[in-house]
Amino acid sequence: MEDFGPPADDTSDGTPDTLDLCDLCGQAVPRDDLLSALVPDSSALHVSDPDLDGKRVLTACSVGHLGELIEQYRRRPFVQEEQWAGKVCRALAEYDDEPVPLSMVAALSGLSEAQAERGVEWHNARAREWRARYGHPGDD
């Protein structure tokens, strides 16, 4: 992907930190003009603070777009196992292919063993669905 610079309608000072994108339409908007909302989302994992997992910040260029985004997330169910699966994956990211006992997975992810197990099961079920639909990599 190539970067061709700021959009033609760019009114910022050209500093990339002064622009952000509308989550609905992708329009580049000066950060001072963005609207935002915090919504529950079981797929959202915070980069550095696990206490903020399950919360997504939406950004929009207009009240209408923000309302549409909020409604989309309102209709999306919060699936606790999805959040636990994300916490497990984040905890295991630095363990390449070495097996990790469930008790250690739970401790690393801040979950109980039952929660960690349900998160792993949820993740594995999604992986099986994906493979059933698209096949295994390298199958031709």
C-alpha positions in Angstrom: 0.0 0.0 0.0 1.3 3.4 -0.9 0.9 6.6 1.0 0.0 9.5 -1.3 -0.2 12.1 1.4 -3.1 13.8 3.0 -6.5 13.9 1.2 -7.4 16.8 -1.1 -9.9 18.2 1.4 -7.3 18.2 4.2 -7.6 21.3 6.4 -5.0 20.2 9.0 -1.5 21.5 9.4 -0.3 18.3 7.6 0.8 16.6 10.9 -0.5 13.0 10.8 -1.4 13.3 14.6 -4.0 16.0 13.9 -6.2 13.7 11.7 -8.2 10.6 12.5 -10.7 8.6 10.5 -14.5 8.2 10.8 -15.1 4.6 11.7 -18.1 4.5 9.4 -17.1 6.2 6.2 -13.3 6.5 6.6 -13.2 10.2 6.0 -10.1 11.9 7.4 -11.2 14.5 10.0 -9.2 16.9 12.2 -9.2 15.3 15.7 -10.7 18.5 17.2 -13.8 17.9 15.0 -14.3 14.2 15.7 -17.1 12.9 17.8 -16.6 9.8 19.9 -18.5 7.3 22.1 -17.5 4.4 24.3 -19.4 1.2 23.6 -19.3 -2.4 24.9 -17.6 -4.8 22.5 -16.4 -8.3 23.4 -13.9 -8.3 20.6 -12.1 -5.2 21.9 -8.8 -5.7 23.8 -6.9 -2.8 25.1 -3.2 -2.6 24.2 -1.9 -2.0 27.7 -4.7 -2.1 30.3 -6.7 -5.4 30.6 -9.3 -3.6 32.7 -10.3 -1.7 29.6 -10.9 -4.9 27.6 -14.5 -5.1 26.2 -14.7 -1.4 25.6 -14.3 0.2 22.2 -14.0 3.9 21.4 -15.8 4.8 18.2 -14.9 7.9 16.2 -17.2 9.6 13.7 -17.3 12.7 11.5 -20.9 13.5 12.3 -23.7 13.0 14.7 -25.5 10.8 12.2 -22.5 8.6 11.6 -21.9 8.3 15.4 -25.5 7.3 15.9 -25.3 4.7 13.2 -22.1 3.2 14.7 -23.6 3.1 18.2 -26.7 1.3 16.9 -24.5 -1.3 15.1 -22.7 -2.1 18.4 -26.0 -2.1 20.3 -27.2 -4.9 18.0 -24.0 -6.9 18.3 -24.2 -9.3 21.3 -21.5 -9.1 23.9 -20.1 -12.7 24.0 -18.1 -13.2 27.2 -16.2 -16.2 25.7 -15.0 -14.0 22.8 -13.4 -11.6 25.3 -11.9 -14.5 27.2 -10.5 -15.9 24.0 -8.9 -12.6 23.2 -7.3 -12.4 26.7 -6.0 -16.0 26.3 -4.5 -15.2 22.8 -2.9 -12.0 24.2 -1.4 -14.0 27.1 0.0 -16.7 24.8 1.3 -14.4 22.1 4.9 -14.7 23.4 4.7 -18.5 23.7 5.4 -19.7 20.1 4.5 -23.3 19.8 5.3 -24.6 23.2 2.4 -26.0 25.2 1.3 -24.0 28.2 -0.7 -25.6 31.0 -4.3 -24.3 31.5 -3.5 -23.1 35.0 -0.6 -21.0 33.6 -2.9 -19.7 30.8 -5.4 -18.6 33.4 -2.8 -16.9 35.6 -1.3 -15.1 32.6 -4.6 -13.9 31.3 -6.2 -12.9 34.6 -9.0 -15.4 34.1 -10.2 -18.4 36.1 -9.3 -21.8 34.6 -12.9 -22.3 33.7 -13.0 -18.9 31.9 -9.7 -19.7 30.1 -11.0 -23.1 29.0 -14.3 -21.6 27.7 -12.3 -18.9 25.8 -10.1 -21.6 24.2 -13.1 -23.6 23.3 -14.8 -20.5 21.8 -11.7 -19.7 19.8 -11.3 -23.3 18.5 -14.9 -23.5 17.5 -14.5 -20.3 15.4 -11.3 -21.8 13.9 -13.2 -25.0 12.9 -15.9 -22.9 11.3 -13.4 -21.0 9.3 -11.6 -24.2 8.1 -15.0 -25.7 7.2 -15.8 -22.7 5.1 -12.4 -21.9 3.6 -10.3 -25.0 4.0 -6.9 -25.4 5.4 -4.0 -23.2 4.2 -2.2 -25.0 1.4 -5.2 -27.1 0.3 -5.5 -26.7 -3.4 
